[in-house]
């Protein structure tokens, strides 16, 4: 009764019929804390029930949350959680994201889905994709500094060399010649290819398929850096045939299935971190230049007005920061709230959702990378 989503955004966030239940939970993959996952979820579910009953008393709470009750009892699901989860439920559908980083506990009901924490997860500047490749198969992963998880590919996508080339390997170039003089009746075959050439040709055909599939179906859509993880001899071969503009020059020169997740995350981050630091440096420099000439601001009121008027060129948002209050999405007015009783209201969250839904380039940065202390920095058009 619920769907596990792999890609962001999912169409549920664009649905217009309220109510929406939004639930976020940090989860644990291992250790004694893992036993708490279902208990915390049960607590958040009760909060969601109460929020629905308070704000939408005419809605059948039990029916709307039926898929969520089912999830609570789904033991296989709780055995495969990552670092966090996000859940959205309406009267028509229920969608769940397994997240590779923790999120704050939240359970709200409203006229729209509460998506700003999810946007912050997926828009962080440190995201990458990892292509694990060998002569026989491939896997695609997506992650950030905290770790990565495998991207679920459609069932009809060829995953192995056998799936791509079929049961018959490529024929070598074979010539027939006679040995032993004119009277000889025997013939022998000698090739310009042989077993090694057959492997090379079929591997190249497989690598070309993988490159084309990942480029068209993933890299061009996500525009994330792509790291190749393969044994050393495959790097030159794959790069020679690749047309993927997001494939990084540096890769992990080891069999991708020979390392545990911790070791792979460490080695990939050594490659991604310099790129991440350079990217954030350029973003901050762009903002500082814009602020100096009057086309940039850290003031939330000015940013909100520019967002509503479609004048945002791009925006930086501080990760894990809440500024209590709301943004009126029709006027751009900012209404401050109380730190003690903000009820989930968040000016930065509203700005994040406004920018996202208006397709404004948005990057989430940790506090130490932000050029201002207001929680947001914007460049205006």
C-alpha positions as CSV (number, residue, x, y, z in Angstrom):
1,X,0.0,0.0,0.0
2,X,3.0,2.3,-0.1
3,X,5.8,3.0,-2.6
4,X,9.5,3.2,-1.9
5,X,10.8,6.1,-3.9
6,X,14.3,6.1,-5.3
7,X,14.4,9.5,-7.2
8,X,13.6,13.0,-6.1
9,X,11.2,14.7,-6.7
10,X,8.3,12.3,-6.6
11,X,5.0,13.5,-8.2
12,X,3.3,13.3,-4.8
13,X,4.9,16.6,-3.8
14,X,3.0,18.4,-6.6
15,X,-0.4,17.0,-5.7
16,X,-2.8,19.7,-4.7
17,X,-5.5,17.9,-2.7
18,X,-5.0,18.2,1.1
19,X,-4.5,16.9,3.6
20,X,-0.9,15.8,3.5
21,X,0.9,13.9,6.3
22,X,4.7,14.4,6.4
23,X,6.8,12.3,8.6
24,X,10.6,12.4,9.1
25,X,12.6,10.0,11.3
26,X,16.3,9.4,11.9
27,X,16.9,5.6,11.8
28,X,19.7,3.2,12.8
29,X,21.1,0.5,10.6
30,X,22.8,-1.5,13.3
31,X,23.5,-1.8,17.0
32,X,21.1,-1.8,19.9
33,X,19.7,1.5,18.7
34,X,18.2,-0.3,15.8
35,X,15.6,-1.8,18.1
36,X,14.3,1.8,18.7
37,X,13.4,2.4,15.1
38,X,9.9,1.0,15.2
39,X,9.2,2.5,18.6
40,X,10.1,6.0,17.4
41,X,8.0,5.5,14.3
42,X,5.1,4.5,16.5
43,X,5.5,7.7,18.5
44,X,5.6,9.9,15.4
45,X,2.6,8.0,14.0
46,X,0.6,9.0,17.0
47,X,1.7,12.6,16.5
48,X,0.6,12.4,12.9
49,X,-2.8,11.1,14.0
50,X,-3.3,13.9,16.4
51,X,-2.2,16.5,13.9
52,X,-4.7,15.2,11.3
53,X,-7.6,15.1,13.9
54,X,-6.8,18.7,15.0
55,X,-6.4,20.3,11.6
56,X,-8.7,18.1,9.5
57,X,-11.5,16.8,11.7
58,X,-13.7,15.7,8.8
59,X,-11.0,13.4,7.3
60,X,-11.1,9.7,8.0
61,X,-7.7,9.5,9.8
62,X,-7.6,5.7,10.0
63,X,-8.3,5.3,6.3
64,X,-5.7,7.9,5.2
65,X,-3.0,6.4,7.5
66,X,-3.8,2.8,6.6
67,X,-0.6,2.4,4.5
68,X,1.4,3.9,7.4
69,X,-0.1,1.4,9.9
70,X,1.0,-1.4,7.4
71,X,4.5,0.0,7.3
72,X,4.7,0.0,11.1
73,X,4.2,-3.8,11.0
74,X,6.5,-4.5,8.0
75,X,9.5,-6.2,9.6
76,X,11.5,-6.6,6.4
77,X,11.3,-2.9,5.8
78,X,12.7,-2.1,9.3
79,X,15.6,-4.5,8.6
80,X,16.7,-2.5,5.6
81,X,16.5,1.1,6.8
82,X,19.4,3.5,6.3
83,X,20.2,6.7,8.3
84,X,16.7,8.2,8.0
85,X,13.4,8.1,6.3
86,X,10.8,10.6,4.9
87,X,7.2,9.6,4.5
88,X,4.3,11.5,2.7
89,X,0.7,10.3,2.8
90,X,-2.5,11.5,1.2
91,X,-5.9,10.0,0.7
92,X,-4.6,8.5,-2.6
93,X,-1.0,7.5,-2.0
94,X,1.8,6.9,0.4
95,X,5.5,7.4,-0.6
96,X,8.6,6.6,1.5
97,X,12.2,7.7,1.0
98,X,15.1,5.8,2.7
99,X,17.7,8.5,3.4
100,X,21.5,8.2,3.6
101,X,21.7,10.9,6.3
102,X,19.8,11.6,9.5
103,X,16.9,14.0,9.7
104,X,15.1,15.6,12.6
105,X,12.0,13.9,14.0
106,X,8.9,15.5,12.5
107,X,5.3,14.6,12.1
108,X,2.9,17.2,10.7
109,X,-0.4,17.5,8.7
110,X,-1.0,20.4,6.4
111,X,-2.4,21.7,3.2
112,X,0.9,20.9,1.4
113,X,3.7,18.3,1.9
114,X,6.5,19.5,4.2
115,X,9.4,18.9,1.8
116,X,12.1,21.3,2.9
117,X,14.1,18.7,4.9
118,X,14.0,16.3,1.9
119,X,15.1,19.1,-0.5
120,X,18.0,19.8,1.8
121,X,19.0,16.2,1.8
122,X,19.0,16.0,-2.0
123,X,20.3,19.4,-2.8
124,X,23.4,19.3,-0.6
125,X,26.5,20.2,-2.6
126,X,28.4,17.0,-1.7
127,X,26.3,14.5,-3.6
128,X,27.8,12.2,-6.2
129,X,27.1,9.0,-8.1
130,X,29.4,5.9,-8.1
131,X,29.6,3.4,-11.0
132,X,30.8,0.0,-9.9
133,X,32.0,-1.9,-13.0
134,X,33.7,-5.1,-13.9
135,X,33.8,-7.3,-17.1
136,X,30.5,-9.0,-16.3
137,X,28.2,-6.6,-14.5
138,X,27.6,-3.1,-13.2
139,X,25.9,-1.3,-10.3
140,X,25.1,2.3,-9.8
141,X,25.2,4.1,-6.4
142,X,24.4,7.5,-5.1
143,X,25.8,9.1,-1.9
144,X,27.4,12.0,-0.1
145,X,30.0,12.4,2.6
146,X,28.0,10.2,5.0
147,X,27.7,7.2,2.8
148,X,25.9,5.8,-0.3
149,X,23.2,3.4,-1.3
150,X,22.6,1.5,-4.5
151,X,20.2,3.0,-7.1
152,X,17.5,0.5,-7.9
153,X,17.4,0.0,-11.7
154,X,14.3,-1.1,-13.6
155,X,13.9,-4.8,-13.9
156,X,14.1,-4.7,-17.7
157,X,17.5,-3.0,-17.7
158,X,20.4,-5.3,-18.8
159,X,22.7,-5.6,-15.9
160,X,25.3,-8.2,-17.1
161,X,27.5,-8.7,-20.2
162,X,25.5,-11.8,-21.0
163,X,22.3,-9.8,-21.0
164,X,23.8,-7.3,-23.4
165,X,25.6,-9.5,-25.9
166,X,23.5,-12.7,-25.6
167,X,24.8,-16.3,-25.5
168,X,27.0,-16.0,-28.6
169,X,30.4,-14.2,-28.1
170,X,31.7,-12.0,-30.9
171,X,33.5,-14.0,-33.6
172,X,37.2,-13.5,-34.1
173,X,38.7,-12.7,-37.5
174,X,39.6,-16.3,-38.6
175,X,41.4,-17.3,-41.8
176,X,41.9,-20.7,-43.2
177,X,45.4,-21.8,-44.5
178,X,47.1,-25.0,-45.6
179,X,50.3,-26.4,-44.2
180,X,52.5,-29.2,-45.5
181,X,52.7,-28.5,-49.3
182,X,50.4,-28.9,-52.3
183,X,49.6,-32.5,-51.6
184,X,48.4,-31.9,-48.1
185,X,44.8,-32.5,-47.5
186,X,44.6,-31.2,-44.0
187,X,43.7,-27.6,-43.1
188,X,44.3,-25.5,-40.0
189,X,42.6,-22.4,-38.7
190,X,44.6,-19.5,-37.5
191,X,43.2,-16.2,-36.2
192,X,44.0,-12.6,-36.0
193,X,42.0,-12.6,-32.8
194,X,41.7,-15.5,-30.5
195,X,40.2,-15.8,-27.0
196,X,41.7,-12.6,-25.7
197,X,40.3,-10.5,-28.6
198,X,36.9,-12.0,-28.1
199,X,36.9,-11.0,-24.5
200,X,38.1,-7.5,-25.4
201,X,35.4,-6.9,-28.1
202,X,32.6,-8.2,-25.9
203,X,33.8,-6.2,-22.9
204,X,33.9,-3.1,-25.1
205,X,30.4,-3.7,-26.3
206,X,29.2,-4.1,-22.7
207,X,31.1,-1.0,-21.5
208,X,29.6,1.0,-24.3
209,X,26.1,-0.1,-23.2
210,X,26.8,0.8,-19.6
211,X,28.2,4.2,-20.5
212,X,25.2,5.0,-22.7
213,X,22.6,3.8,-20.2
214,X,24.1,5.7,-17.2
215,X,24.7,8.9,-19.2
216,X,21.2,9.1,-20.7
217,X,19.2,7.8,-17.8
218,X,21.0,9.1,-14.8
219,X,23.9,11.5,-15.3
220,X,22.1,13.9,-17.6
221,X,19.2,14.0,-15.2
222,X,21.0,14.4,-11.9
223,X,24.0,16.3,-13.2
224,X,26.1,14.8,-10.4
225,X,29.8,13.9,-10.5
226,X,30.3,10.3,-11.5
227,X,33.1,8.3,-9.9
228,X,34.2,5.0,-11.6
229,X,35.1,2.2,-9.3
230,X,36.8,-0.7,-11.1
231,X,40.1,-2.6,-11.3
232,X,42.9,-0.4,-12.7
233,X,43.0,-2.0,-16.2
234,X,39.3,-1.2,-16.8
235,X,39.7,2.5,-16.2
236,X,41.6,3.3,-19.4
237,X,39.3,1.1,-21.5
238,X,36.1,2.6,-20.1
239,X,37.3,6.2,-20.3
240,X,38.4,5.7,-23.9
241,X,34.9,4.9,-25.0
242,X,32.9,7.0,-22.5
243,X,31.0,10.1,-23.7
244,X,29.7,10.9,-20.2
245,X,30.5,14.6,-19.4
246,X,30.0,14.0,-15.7
247,X,32.6,11.2,-15.4
248,X,35.5,12.4,-13.2
249,X,39.1,12.0,-14.2
250,X,40.0,10.4,-10.9
251,X,38.4,7.2,-9.8
252,X,38.6,4.3,-7.4
253,X,41.0,1.8,-8.9
254,X,39.8,-1.3,-7.0
255,X,37.1,-3.9,-7.6
256,X,33.9,-2.1,-6.3
257,X,32.6,-5.3,-4.6
258,X,35.9,-5.9,-2.7
259,X,35.5,-3.0,-0.3
260,X,33.0,-2.5,2.5
261,X,30.8,0.6,2.6
262,X,33.0,2.5,5.1
263,X,36.2,2.0,3.0
264,X,34.5,2.9,-0.3
265,X,32.9,6.1,1.3
266,X,36.3,7.1,2.6
267,X,38.0,6.6,-0.8
268,X,35.3,8.3,-2.8
269,X,35.2,11.3,-0.4
270,X,38.9,11.8,-0.9
271,X,38.1,12.4,-4.6
272,X,34.9,14.4,-4.1
273,X,36.0,16.7,-1.3
274,X,38.3,18.9,-3.4
275,X,35.6,19.3,-6.0
276,X,33.1,20.1,-3.2
277,X,35.3,22.7,-1.6
278,X,36.0,24.4,-5.0
279,X,32.3,24.4,-5.8
280,X,31.3,26.0,-2.5
281,X,34.1,28.5,-2.8
282,X,32.8,29.7,-6.2
283,X,29.2,29.8,-4.9
284,X,30.3,32.0,-2.0
285,X,32.4,34.3,-4.2
286,X,29.5,34.7,-6.6
287,X,27.3,35.8,-3.6
288,X,29.9,38.1,-2.2
289,X,30.4,39.8,-5.6
290,X,26.6,40.2,-6.0
291,X,26.2,41.6,-2.4
292,X,29.0,44.1,-3.2
293,X,27.1,45.5,-6.2
294,X,23.7,45.4,-4.7
295,X,22.3,42.3,-6.4
296,X,22.7,39.9,-3.5
297,X,21.4,39.8,0.1
298,X,21.4,37.8,3.3
299,X,18.2,39.4,4.5
300,X,15.3,36.9,4.7
301,X,12.7,39.6,4.0
302,X,14.4,40.7,0.8
303,X,15.0,37.1,-0.3
304,X,11.3,36.2,0.2
305,X,10.1,39.2,-1.8
306,X,12.5,38.3,-4.6
307,X,11.4,34.7,-4.6
308,X,7.7,35.6,-4.9
309,X,8.6,38.1,-7.7
310,X,10.7,35.5,-9.6
311,X,13.9,37.5,-9.2
312,X,16.1,34.9,-7.6
313,X,19.1,33.8,-9.6
314,X,20.2,31.3,-7.0
315,X,20.1,30.7,-3.3
316,X,22.3,29.2,-0.6
317,X,20.5,27.6,2.5
318,X,22.1,26.6,5.8
319,X,21.7,23.0,6.5
320,X,20.0,21.9,9.7
321,X,18.9,25.5,10.6
322,X,15.4,26.5,11.6
323,X,14.3,30.1,11.7
324,X,10.8,30.1,13.3
325,X,8.1,31.8,11.2
326,X,6.4,31.7,7.8
327,X,6.6,33.2,4.4
328,X,3.4,34.3,2.7
329,X,3.8,32.8,-0.7
330,X,1.4,35.2,-2.3
331,X,2.9,38.5,-1.0
332,X,6.4,37.5,0.1
333,X,5.8,38.9,3.6
334,X,7.9,37.2,6.4
335,X,6.1,36.6,9.6
336,X,8.4,35.8,12.5
337,X,7.7,33.1,15.0
338,X,8.7,32.0,18.5
339,X,11.7,29.8,19.2
340,X,9.8,28.1,22.1
341,X,6.6,27.3,20.2
342,X,7.2,27.5,16.4
343,X,5.0,24.4,15.7
344,X,7.2,23.3,12.8
345,X,7.1,26.7,11.1
346,X,10.3,27.6,9.4
347,X,11.1,30.6,7.3
348,X,14.2,28.8,5.7
349,X,12.0,25.8,5.0
350,X,9.4,28.1,3.2
351,X,12.2,29.8,1.2
352,X,13.6,26.4,0.3
353,X,10.3,25.1,-1.0
354,X,9.6,28.4,-2.9
355,X,12.9,28.3,-4.6
356,X,12.6,24.6,-5.5
357,X,9.1,24.9,-6.9
358,X,10.2,27.9,-9.0
359,X,13.2,25.9,-10.3
360,X,15.7,28.3,-8.8
361,X,19.2,26.8,-8.4
362,X,19.5,25.9,-4.7
363,X,22.4,24.6,-2.8
364,X,22.4,23.5,0.9
365,X,25.7,24.2,2.8
366,X,26.8,23.3,6.3
367,X,27.0,26.2,8.7
368,X,30.8,26.5,8.4
369,X,30.6,27.0,4.7
370,X,27.8,29.7,4.7
371,X,29.0,33.2,4.0
372,X,26.3,34.7,6.3
373,X,24.7,34.0,9.7
374,X,21.0,34.6,8.7
375,X,20.6,31.1,7.3
376,X,20.2,32.1,3.6
377,X,22.2,34.0,1.0
378,X,20.6,34.9,-2.4
379,X,21.7,36.3,-5.7
380,X,19.1,38.3,-7.5
381,X,18.4,38.6,-11.2
